[in-house]
Each structure stands twice: as structure tokens, then as C-alpha cells.
């Protein structure tokens, strides 16, 4: 009984995975991030620290 339930769940997930893969292959679009992400929140920097690290300071200076 438990084996049948496992196999049914496995098949459902496998079919969903195959469907997602086929959809991705048919559209031929590259994967993209979210629509704006942290930039849409109106924040100037990605970290909340008072004194950002050297790498963050360089990135902020480029803007």
C-alpha cells in the first residue's frame, strides 16, 4: 500500500518536472530573476549594516 502511494507521488512529480522542462525548452528563453527584486523596495544598498564592507562601498561608488 505504501509503495503504491510512493510510486503515485513519484509519477506525479516526474510528470510535473517533465512538463516544466518541455515548457522551458519550447520557449527557448533564458532564466530570469525577479522583477526588480530589492531595487523595487527603494533601498540603496543590499545590506542593512551601518558601515558596509569594502566591496559594497565600491559598488555603491559606481552608481
C-alpha positions in Angstrom: 0.0 0.0 0.0 2.7 2.5 1.0 4.8 1.5 -2.1 1.8 2.3 -4.4 1.4 5.7 -2.7 5.1 6.5 -3.1 5.0 5.4 -6.8 1.9 7.5 -7.5 3.5 10.6 -5.9 6.8 9.9 -7.7 5.0 9.7 -11.1 3.0 12.9 -10.4 6.2 14.8 -9.6 8.0 13.3 -12.5 5.3 14.3 -14.9 5.3 17.8 -13.5 9.1 18.1 -13.9 8.9 16.8 -17.5 6.2 19.3 -18.2 8.2 22.2 -16.8 11.3 21.1 -18.7 9.4 20.8 -22.0 7.9 24.3 -21.5 11.3 25.7 -20.8 12.8 24.0 -23.9 9.9 25.1 -26.2 10.1 28.8 -25.2 13.9 28.9 -25.5 14.2 31.9 -23.1 16.9 32.2 -20.6 16.1 32.1 -16.9 15.5 35.5 -15.4 15.4 36.8 -11.9 12.5 38.6 -10.2 11.0 41.8 -11.5 13.3 44.3 -9.8 13.9 42.5 -6.6 15.5 44.6 -3.9 15.6 47.7 -6.2 11.8 47.8 -6.2 11.9 48.3 -2.4 13.6 51.6 -2.7 16.7 50.5 -0.8 20.0 52.0 -1.8 22.1 49.1 -0.6 21.5 45.3 -0.3 22.8 45.1 3.3 21.5 46.7 6.5 24.8 47.3 8.1 25.8 50.8 9.3 29.3 50.5 7.7 29.3 48.4 4.5 32.3 46.3 3.6 34.9 47.4 1.1 33.2 45.5 -1.8 29.8 47.1 -1.1 31.4 50.6 -0.8 33.0 50.1 -4.3 29.6 49.0 -5.7 27.9 52.0 -4.2 30.6 54.3 -5.6 29.9 53.1 -9.1 26.3 54.2 -9.1 
